């Protein structure tokens, strides 16, 4: 085991659903974690200090289907 990983903590947050395809995590300057869901057209914002999850629905352009 790498010494740098010995004290690591892994946290999982229940985001998305059976129809989701979550990917591309990004940590913002504010310390929040942002995760894309391209099938459901959503962006998840997770505050790791409170475990609060905010879901943003990405609007469709006229004529686009889900995942567009």
PyMOL Python script that loads the backbone (N, CA, C, O; Angstrom):
from pymol import cmd

cmd.read_pdbstr("""\
ATOM      1  N   UNK A   1       0.839  -1.173   0.000  1.00  0.00           N
ATOM      2  CA  UNK A   1       0.000   0.000   0.000  1.00  0.00           C
ATOM      3  C   UNK A   1       0.888   1.240   0.000  1.00  0.00           C
ATOM      4  O   UNK A   1       1.896   1.302   0.704  1.00  0.00           O
ATOM      5  N   UNK A   2       0.501   2.206  -0.786  1.00  0.00           N
ATOM      6  CA  UNK A   2       1.223   3.466  -0.843  1.00  0.00           C
ATOM      7  C   UNK A   2       1.005   4.235   0.464  1.00  0.00           C
ATOM      8  O   UNK A   2      -0.134   4.331   0.920  1.00  0.00           O
ATOM      9  N   UNK A   3       2.034   4.772   1.069  1.00  0.00           N
ATOM     10  CA  UNK A   3       1.874   5.518   2.320  1.00  0.00           C
ATOM     11  C   UNK A   3       0.893   6.685   2.205  1.00  0.00           C
ATOM     12  O   UNK A   3       0.164   6.979   3.152  1.00  0.00           O
ATOM     13  N   UNK A   4       0.873   7.344   1.057  1.00  0.00           N
ATOM     14  CA  UNK A   4      -0.034   8.479   0.876  1.00  0.00           C
ATOM     15  C   UNK A   4      -1.496   8.053   0.894  1.00  0.00           C
ATOM     16  O   UNK A   4      -2.372   8.864   1.194  1.00  0.00           O
ATOM     17  N   UNK A   5      -1.771   6.786   0.577  1.00  0.00           N
ATOM     18  CA  UNK A   5      -3.144   6.298   0.538  1.00  0.00           C
ATOM     19  C   UNK A   5      -3.597   5.673   1.852  1.00  0.00           C
ATOM     20  O   UNK A   5      -4.785   5.405   2.030  1.00  0.00           O
ATOM     21  N   UNK A   6      -2.678   5.440   2.763  1.00  0.00           N
ATOM     22  CA  UNK A   6      -2.999   4.737   4.009  1.00  0.00           C
ATOM     23  C   UNK A   6      -4.080   5.445   4.820  1.00  0.00           C
ATOM     24  O   UNK A   6      -4.875   4.785   5.489  1.00  0.00           O
ATOM     25  N   UNK A   7      -4.123   6.759   4.773  1.00  0.00           N
ATOM     26  CA  UNK A   7      -5.114   7.503   5.543  1.00  0.00           C
ATOM     27  C   UNK A   7      -6.287   7.994   4.710  1.00  0.00           C
ATOM     28  O   UNK A   7      -7.080   8.809   5.180  1.00  0.00           O
ATOM     29  N   UNK A   8      -6.406   7.510   3.480  1.00  0.00           N
ATOM     30  CA  UNK A   8      -7.473   7.973   2.595  1.00  0.00           C
ATOM     31  C   UNK A   8      -8.833   7.479   3.052  1.00  0.00           C
ATOM     32  O   UNK A   8      -8.967   6.372   3.574  1.00  0.00           O
ATOM     33  N   UNK A   9      -9.841   8.319   2.846  1.00  0.00           N
ATOM     34  CA  UNK A   9     -11.229   7.957   3.128  1.00  0.00           C
ATOM     35  C   UNK A   9     -11.999   8.040   1.822  1.00  0.00           C
ATOM     36  O   UNK A   9     -11.872   9.017   1.084  1.00  0.00           O
ATOM     37  N   UNK A  10     -12.790   7.031   1.534  1.00  0.00           N
ATOM     38  CA  UNK A  10     -13.622   7.019   0.329  1.00  0.00           C
ATOM     39  C   UNK A  10     -15.074   7.181   0.758  1.00  0.00           C
ATOM     40  O   UNK A  10     -15.563   6.451   1.621  1.00  0.00           O
ATOM     41  N   UNK A  11     -15.755   8.142   0.150  1.00  0.00           N
ATOM     42  CA  UNK A  11     -17.162   8.393   0.450  1.00  0.00           C
ATOM     43  C   UNK A  11     -17.971   8.207  -0.826  1.00  0.00           C
ATOM     44  O   UNK A  11     -17.590   8.721  -1.878  1.00  0.00           O
ATOM     45  N   UNK A  12     -19.075   7.484  -0.748  1.00  0.00           N
ATOM     46  CA  UNK A  12     -19.986   7.325  -1.875  1.00  0.00           C
ATOM     47  C   UNK A  12     -21.264   8.096  -1.574  1.00  0.00           C
ATOM     48  O   UNK A  12     -21.774   8.056  -0.454  1.00  0.00           O
ATOM     49  N   UNK A  13     -21.774   8.795  -2.574  1.00  0.00           N
ATOM     50  CA  UNK A  13     -23.036   9.515  -2.436  1.00  0.00           C
ATOM     51  C   UNK A  13     -24.065   8.872  -3.357  1.00  0.00           C
ATOM     52  O   UNK A  13     -23.749   8.554  -4.503  1.00  0.00           O
ATOM     53  N   UNK A  14     -25.278   8.677  -2.879  1.00  0.00           N
ATOM     54  CA  UNK A  14     -26.329   8.068  -3.717  1.00  0.00           C
ATOM     55  C   UNK A  14     -26.896   9.088  -4.697  1.00  0.00           C
ATOM     56  O   UNK A  14     -27.869   9.778  -4.391  1.00  0.00           O
ATOM     57  N   UNK A  15     -26.286   9.178  -5.872  1.00  0.00           N
ATOM     58  CA  UNK A  15     -26.781  10.105  -6.895  1.00  0.00           C
ATOM     59  C   UNK A  15     -27.176   9.311  -8.125  1.00  0.00           C
ATOM     60  O   UNK A  15     -26.661   8.221  -8.375  1.00  0.00           O
ATOM     61  N   UNK A  16     -28.099   9.877  -8.886  1.00  0.00           N
ATOM     62  CA  UNK A  16     -28.579   9.204 -10.086  1.00  0.00           C
ATOM     63  C   UNK A  16     -29.577   8.107  -9.750  1.00  0.00           C
ATOM     64  O   UNK A  16     -29.963   7.930  -8.595  1.00  0.00           O
ATOM     65  N   UNK A  17     -29.984   7.380 -10.771  1.00  0.00           N
ATOM     66  CA  UNK A  17     -30.909   6.264 -10.605  1.00  0.00           C
ATOM     67  C   UNK A  17     -30.548   5.185 -11.617  1.00  0.00           C
ATOM     68  O   UNK A  17     -29.504   5.256 -12.266  1.00  0.00           O
ATOM     69  N   UNK A  18     -31.403   4.199 -11.748  1.00  0.00           N
ATOM     70  CA  UNK A  18     -31.113   3.063 -12.632  1.00  0.00           C
ATOM     71  C   UNK A  18     -30.939   3.497 -14.095  1.00  0.00           C
ATOM     72  O   UNK A  18     -30.301   2.792 -14.877  1.00  0.00           O
ATOM     73  N   UNK A  19     -31.502   4.648 -14.464  1.00  0.00           N
ATOM     74  CA  UNK A  19     -31.423   5.123 -15.845  1.00  0.00           C
ATOM     75  C   UNK A  19     -30.291   6.137 -16.048  1.00  0.00           C
ATOM     76  O   UNK A  19     -30.163   6.703 -17.133  1.00  0.00           O
ATOM     77  N   UNK A  20     -29.480   6.370 -15.031  1.00  0.00           N
ATOM     78  CA  UNK A  20     -28.423   7.372 -15.098  1.00  0.00           C
ATOM     79  C   UNK A  20     -27.134   6.796 -15.663  1.00  0.00           C
ATOM     80  O   UNK A  20     -26.887   5.591 -15.624  1.00  0.00           O
ATOM     81  N   UNK A  21     -26.335   7.693 -16.180  1.00  0.00           N
ATOM     82  CA  UNK A  21     -24.967   7.380 -16.571  1.00  0.00           C
ATOM     83  C   UNK A  21     -24.117   8.527 -16.042  1.00  0.00           C
ATOM     84  O   UNK A  21     -23.853   9.504 -16.743  1.00  0.00           O
ATOM     85  N   UNK A  22     -23.690   8.383 -14.775  1.00  0.00           N
ATOM     86  CA  UNK A  22     -22.923   9.455 -14.140  1.00  0.00           C
ATOM     87  C   UNK A  22     -21.436   9.280 -14.439  1.00  0.00           C
ATOM     88  O   UNK A  22     -20.919   8.163 -14.467  1.00  0.00           O
ATOM     89  N   UNK A  23     -20.764  10.406 -14.663  1.00  0.00           N
ATOM     90  CA  UNK A  23     -19.352  10.369 -15.040  1.00  0.00           C
ATOM     91  C   UNK A  23     -18.762  11.760 -14.883  1.00  0.00           C
ATOM     92  O   UNK A  23     -19.469  12.713 -14.557  1.00  0.00           O
ATOM     93  N   UNK A  24     -17.476  11.868 -15.115  1.00  0.00           N
ATOM     94  CA  UNK A  24     -16.769  13.150 -15.175  1.00  0.00           C
ATOM     95  C   UNK A  24     -16.935  13.997 -13.922  1.00  0.00           C
ATOM     96  O   UNK A  24     -17.576  15.048 -13.951  1.00  0.00           O
ATOM     97  N   UNK A  25     -16.358  13.536 -12.829  1.00  0.00           N
ATOM     98  CA  UNK A  25     -16.372  14.278 -11.579  1.00  0.00           C
ATOM     99  C   UNK A  25     -15.369  15.428 -11.642  1.00  0.00           C
ATOM    100  O   UNK A  25     -14.283  15.297 -12.206  1.00  0.00           O
ATOM    101  N   UNK A  26     -15.755  16.549 -11.053  1.00  0.00           N
ATOM    102  CA  UNK A  26     -14.892  17.715 -10.991  1.00  0.00           C
ATOM    103  C   UNK A  26     -15.027  18.328  -9.603  1.00  0.00           C
ATOM    104  O   UNK A  26     -16.137  18.434  -9.082  1.00  0.00           O
ATOM    105  N   UNK A  27     -13.925  18.728  -9.003  1.00  0.00           N
ATOM    106  CA  UNK A  27     -13.968  19.415  -7.708  1.00  0.00           C
ATOM    107  C   UNK A  27     -13.817  20.904  -7.978  1.00  0.00           C
ATOM    108  O   UNK A  27     -12.828  21.346  -8.563  1.00  0.00           O
ATOM    109  N   UNK A  28     -14.820  21.675  -7.542  1.00  0.00           N
ATOM    110  CA  UNK A  28     -14.815  23.115  -7.771  1.00  0.00           C
ATOM    111  C   UNK A  28     -13.980  23.862  -6.748  1.00  0.00           C
ATOM    112  O   UNK A  28     -13.580  23.295  -5.731  1.00  0.00           O
ATOM    113  N   UNK A  29     -13.719  25.124  -7.014  1.00  0.00           N
ATOM    114  CA  UNK A  29     -12.954  25.964  -6.087  1.00  0.00           C
ATOM    115  C   UNK A  29     -13.638  26.092  -4.736  1.00  0.00           C
ATOM    116  O   UNK A  29     -12.987  26.340  -3.721  1.00  0.00           O
ATOM    117  N   UNK A  30     -14.956  25.922  -4.728  1.00  0.00           N
ATOM    118  CA  UNK A  30     -15.714  26.026  -3.485  1.00  0.00           C
ATOM    119  C   UNK A  30     -15.669  24.727  -2.672  1.00  0.00           C
ATOM    120  O   UNK A  30     -16.263  24.651  -1.596  1.00  0.00           O
ATOM    121  N   UNK A  31     -14.970  23.707  -3.180  1.00  0.00           N
ATOM    122  CA  UNK A  31     -14.860  22.430  -2.479  1.00  0.00           C
ATOM    123  C   UNK A  31     -15.992  21.472  -2.786  1.00  0.00           C
ATOM    124  O   UNK A  31     -15.968  20.328  -2.331  1.00  0.00           O
ATOM    125  N   UNK A  32     -16.989  21.911  -3.549  1.00  0.00           N
ATOM    126  CA  UNK A  32     -18.094  21.032  -3.930  1.00  0.00           C
ATOM    127  C   UNK A  32     -17.659  20.116  -5.065  1.00  0.00           C
ATOM    128  O   UNK A  32     -16.777  20.453  -5.856  1.00  0.00           O
ATOM    129  N   UNK A  33     -18.295  18.954  -5.128  1.00  0.00           N
ATOM    130  CA  UNK A  33     -18.007  17.977  -6.172  1.00  0.00           C
ATOM    131  C   UNK A  33     -19.146  18.042  -7.191  1.00  0.00           C
ATOM    132  O   UNK A  33     -20.318  18.019  -6.815  1.00  0.00           O
ATOM    133  N   UNK A  34     -18.808  18.123  -8.469  1.00  0.00           N
ATOM    134  CA  UNK A  34     -19.800  18.200  -9.540  1.00  0.00           C
ATOM    135  C   UNK A  34     -19.688  16.945 -10.399  1.00  0.00           C
ATOM    136  O   UNK A  34     -18.594  16.556 -10.808  1.00  0.00           O
ATOM    137  N   UNK A  35     -20.835  16.314 -10.669  1.00  0.00           N
ATOM    138  CA  UNK A  35     -20.858  15.069 -11.438  1.00  0.00           C
ATOM    139  C   UNK A  35     -21.933  15.183 -12.512  1.00  0.00           C
ATOM    140  O   UNK A  35     -23.063  15.578 -12.224  1.00  0.00           O
ATOM    141  N   UNK A  36     -21.586  14.838 -13.749  1.00  0.00           N
ATOM    142  CA  UNK A  36     -22.522  14.899 -14.870  1.00  0.00           C
ATOM    143  C   UNK A  36     -23.288  13.588 -15.016  1.00  0.00           C
ATOM    144  O   UNK A  36     -22.758  12.513 -14.739  1.00  0.00           O
ATOM    145  N   UNK A  37     -24.518  13.690 -15.448  1.00  0.00           N
ATOM    146  CA  UNK A  37     -25.358  12.532 -15.803  1.00  0.00           C
ATOM    147  C   UNK A  37     -25.880  12.801 -17.203  1.00  0.00           C
ATOM    148  O   UNK A  37     -26.852  13.535 -17.380  1.00  0.00           O
ATOM    149  N   UNK A  38     -25.232  12.204 -18.199  1.00  0.00           N
ATOM    150  CA  UNK A  38     -25.587  12.567 -19.572  1.00  0.00           C
ATOM    151  C   UNK A  38     -26.862  11.906 -20.079  1.00  0.00           C
ATOM    152  O   UNK A  38     -27.432  12.388 -21.059  1.00  0.00           O
ATOM    153  N   UNK A  39     -27.336  10.832 -19.464  1.00  0.00           N
ATOM    154  CA  UNK A  39     -28.585  10.210 -19.909  1.00  0.00           C
ATOM    155  C   UNK A  39     -29.790  10.979 -19.373  1.00  0.00           C
ATOM    156  O   UNK A  39     -30.773  11.180 -20.085  1.00  0.00           O
ATOM    157  N   UNK A  40     -29.707  11.406 -18.117  1.00  0.00           N
ATOM    158  CA  UNK A  40     -30.817  12.130 -17.488  1.00  0.00           C
ATOM    159  C   UNK A  40     -30.696  13.644 -17.655  1.00  0.00           C
ATOM    160  O   UNK A  40     -31.568  14.384 -17.200  1.00  0.00           O
ATOM    161  N   UNK A  41     -29.631  14.114 -18.299  1.00  0.00           N
ATOM    162  CA  UNK A  41     -29.396  15.546 -18.487  1.00  0.00           C
ATOM    163  C   UNK A  41     -29.462  16.296 -17.160  1.00  0.00           C
ATOM    164  O   UNK A  41     -30.249  17.226 -16.986  1.00  0.00           O
ATOM    165  N   UNK A  42     -28.611  15.863 -16.231  1.00  0.00           N
ATOM    166  CA  UNK A  42     -28.560  16.484 -14.911  1.00  0.00           C
ATOM    167  C   UNK A  42     -27.111  16.742 -14.518  1.00  0.00           C
ATOM    168  O   UNK A  42     -26.181  16.101 -15.007  1.00  0.00           O
ATOM    169  N   UNK A  43     -26.959  17.697 -13.624  1.00  0.00           N
ATOM    170  CA  UNK A  43     -25.676  17.968 -12.999  1.00  0.00           C
ATOM    171  C   UNK A  43     -25.889  17.872 -11.498  1.00  0.00           C
ATOM    172  O   UNK A  43     -26.773  18.528 -10.947  1.00  0.00           O
ATOM    173  N   UNK A  44     -25.083  17.057 -10.839  1.00  0.00           N
ATOM    174  CA  UNK A  44     -25.181  16.880  -9.389  1.00  0.00           C
ATOM    175  C   UNK A  44     -24.086  17.704  -8.731  1.00  0.00           C
ATOM    176  O   UNK A  44     -22.922  17.652  -9.128  1.00  0.00           O
ATOM    177  N   UNK A  45     -24.481  18.461  -7.722  1.00  0.00           N
ATOM    178  CA  UNK A  45     -23.530  19.227  -6.914  1.00  0.00           C
ATOM    179  C   UNK A  45     -23.557  18.640  -5.506  1.00  0.00           C
ATOM    180  O   UNK A  45     -24.600  18.634  -4.851  1.00  0.00           O
ATOM    181  N   UNK A  46     -22.417  18.151  -5.045  1.00  0.00           N
ATOM    182  CA  UNK A  46     -22.334  17.515  -3.733  1.00  0.00           C
ATOM    183  C   UNK A  46     -21.437  18.362  -2.839  1.00  0.00           C
ATOM    184  O   UNK A  46     -20.320  18.716  -3.218  1.00  0.00           O
ATOM    185  N   UNK A  47     -21.938  18.683  -1.647  1.00  0.00           N
ATOM    186  CA  UNK A  47     -21.129  19.363  -0.646  1.00  0.00           C
ATOM    187  C   UNK A  47     -20.576  18.287   0.285  1.00  0.00           C
ATOM    188  O   UNK A  47     -21.319  17.773   1.122  1.00  0.00           O
ATOM    189  N   UNK A  48     -19.296  17.930   0.167  1.00  0.00           N
ATOM    190  CA  UNK A  48     -18.753  16.837   0.973  1.00  0.00           C
ATOM    191  C   UNK A  48     -18.719  17.135   2.469  1.00  0.00           C
ATOM    192  O   UNK A  48     -18.609  16.217   3.281  1.00  0.00           O
ATOM    193  N   UNK A  49     -18.813  18.411   2.837  1.00  0.00           N
ATOM    194  CA  UNK A  49     -18.808  18.748   4.274  1.00  0.00           C
ATOM    195  C   UNK A  49     -20.137  18.398   4.930  1.00  0.00           C
ATOM    196  O   UNK A  49     -20.176  18.039   6.107  1.00  0.00           O
ATOM    197  N   UNK A  50     -21.242  18.503   4.160  1.00  0.00           N
ATOM    198  CA  UNK A  50     -22.579  18.262   4.714  1.00  0.00           C
ATOM    199  C   UNK A  50     -23.271  17.060   4.081  1.00  0.00           C
ATOM    200  O   UNK A  50     -24.318  16.629   4.565  1.00  0.00           O
ATOM    201  N   UNK A  51     -22.707  16.514   3.010  1.00  0.00           N
ATOM    202  CA  UNK A  51     -23.305  15.438   2.210  1.00  0.00           C
ATOM    203  C   UNK A  51     -24.599  15.881   1.513  1.00  0.00           C
ATOM    204  O   UNK A  51     -25.361  15.036   1.043  1.00  0.00           O
ATOM    205  N   UNK A  52     -24.852  17.173   1.442  1.00  0.00           N
ATOM    206  CA  UNK A  52     -26.029  17.683   0.732  1.00  0.00           C
ATOM    207  C   UNK A  52     -25.809  17.578  -0.770  1.00  0.00           C
ATOM    208  O   UNK A  52     -24.753  17.949  -1.284  1.00  0.00           O
ATOM    209  N   UNK A  53     -26.821  17.066  -1.468  1.00  0.00           N
ATOM    210  CA  UNK A  53     -26.762  16.921  -2.922  1.00  0.00           C
ATOM    211  C   UNK A  53     -27.821  17.822  -3.543  1.00  0.00           C
ATOM    212  O   UNK A  53     -28.994  17.757  -3.175  1.00  0.00           O
ATOM    213  N   UNK A  54     -27.405  18.660  -4.482  1.00  0.00           N
ATOM    214  CA  UNK A  54     -28.326  19.503  -5.239  1.00  0.00           C
ATOM    215  C   UNK A  54     -28.320  19.014  -6.681  1.00  0.00           C
ATOM    216  O   UNK A  54     -27.259  18.781  -7.261  1.00  0.00           O
ATOM    217  N   UNK A  55     -29.515  18.857  -7.258  1.00  0.00           N
ATOM    218  CA  UNK A  55     -29.633  18.363  -8.629  1.00  0.00           C
ATOM    219  C   UNK A  55     -30.062  19.513  -9.530  1.00  0.00           C
ATOM    220  O   UNK A  55     -31.062  20.179  -9.261  1.00  0.00           O
ATOM    221  N   UNK A  56     -29.315  19.743 -10.590  1.00  0.00           N
ATOM    222  CA  UNK A  56     -29.657  20.757 -11.590  1.00  0.00           C
ATOM    223  C   UNK A  56     -30.069  20.037 -12.863  1.00  0.00           C
ATOM    224  O   UNK A  56     -29.313  19.227 -13.401  1.00  0.00           O
ATOM    225  N   UNK A  57     -31.252  20.329 -13.335  1.00  0.00           N
ATOM    226  CA  UNK A  57     -31.712  19.765 -14.609  1.00  0.00           C
ATOM    227  C   UNK A  57     -31.220  20.659 -15.742  1.00  0.00           C
ATOM    228  O   UNK A  57     -31.421  21.873 -15.719  1.00  0.00           O
ATOM    229  N   UNK A  58     -30.584  20.058 -16.716  1.00  0.00           N
ATOM    230  CA  UNK A  58     -30.061  20.811 -17.850  1.00  0.00           C
ATOM    231  C   UNK A  58     -31.167  20.916 -18.897  1.00  0.00           C
ATOM    232  O   UNK A  58     -31.648  19.898 -19.396  1.00  0.00           O
ATOM    233  N   UNK A  59     -31.571  22.137 -19.232  1.00  0.00           N
ATOM    234  CA  UNK A  59     -32.684  22.292 -20.190  1.00  0.00           C
ATOM    235  C   UNK A  59     -32.298  21.839 -21.594  1.00  0.00           C
ATOM    236  O   UNK A  59     -31.138  21.916 -22.001  1.00  0.00           O
ATOM    237  N   UNK A  60     -33.301  21.369 -22.314  1.00  0.00           N
ATOM    238  CA  UNK A  60     -33.099  20.953 -23.702  1.00  0.00           C
ATOM    239  C   UNK A  60     -33.320  22.121 -24.643  1.00  0.00           C
ATOM    240  O   UNK A  60     -34.118  23.019 -24.374  1.00  0.00           O
ATOM    241  N   UNK A  61     -32.606  22.088 -25.735  1.00  0.00           N
ATOM    242  CA  UNK A  61     -32.894  23.017 -26.807  1.00  0.00           C
ATOM    243  C   UNK A  61     -34.088  22.486 -27.584  1.00  0.00           C
ATOM    244  O   UNK A  61     -34.331  21.279 -27.559  1.00  0.00           O
ATOM    245  N   UNK A  62     -34.835  23.323 -28.264  1.00  0.00           N
ATOM    246  CA  UNK A  62     -35.992  22.841 -29.018  1.00  0.00           C
ATOM    247  C   UNK A  62     -35.613  21.688 -29.953  1.00  0.00           C
ATOM    248  O   UNK A  62     -34.656  21.791 -30.720  1.00  0.00           O
ATOM    249  N   UNK A  63     -36.370  20.592 -29.882  1.00  0.00           N
ATOM    250  CA  UNK A  63     -36.168  19.438 -30.745  1.00  0.00           C
ATOM    251  C   UNK A  63     -35.180  18.405 -30.217  1.00  0.00           C
ATOM    252  O   UNK A  63     -35.079  17.318 -30.786  1.00  0.00           O
ATOM    253  N   UNK A  64     -34.451  18.706 -29.149  1.00  0.00           N
ATOM    254  CA  UNK A  64     -33.506  17.740 -28.603  1.00  0.00           C
ATOM    255  C   UNK A  64     -34.201  16.714 -27.726  1.00  0.00           C
ATOM    256  O   UNK A  64     -35.179  17.021 -27.044  1.00  0.00           O
ATOM    257  N   UNK A  65     -33.684  15.488 -27.752  1.00  0.00           N
ATOM    258  CA  UNK A  65     -34.179  14.426 -26.904  1.00  0.00           C
ATOM    259  C   UNK A  65     -33.314  14.356 -25.652  1.00  0.00           C
ATOM    260  O   UNK A  65     -32.296  15.042 -25.564  1.00  0.00           O
ATOM    261  N   UNK A  66     -33.714  13.523 -24.673  1.00  0.00           N
ATOM    262  CA  UNK A  66     -32.870  13.304 -23.498  1.00  0.00           C
ATOM    263  C   UNK A  66     -31.495  12.856 -23.947  1.00  0.00           C
ATOM    264  O   UNK A  66     -31.357  12.102 -24.911  1.00  0.00           O
ATOM    265  N   UNK A  67     -30.483  13.324 -23.243  1.00  0.00           N
ATOM    266  CA  UNK A  67     -29.119  12.985 -23.594  1.00  0.00           C
ATOM    267  C   UNK A  67     -28.570  13.839 -24.720  1.00  0.00           C
ATOM    268  O   UNK A  67     -27.445  13.626 -25.171  1.00  0.00           O
ATOM    269  N   UNK A  68     -29.359  14.808 -25.182  1.00  0.00           N
ATOM    270  CA  UNK A  68     -28.932  15.664 -26.293  1.00  0.00           C
ATOM    271  C   UNK A  68     -27.983  16.687 -25.848  1.00  0.00           C
ATOM    272  O   UNK A  68     -27.522  17.494 -26.655  1.00  0.00           O
TER     273      UNK A  68
END
""", "prot")
cmd.dss("prot")
cmd.show_as("cartoon", "prot")
cmd.util.cbc("prot")
cmd.orient("prot")
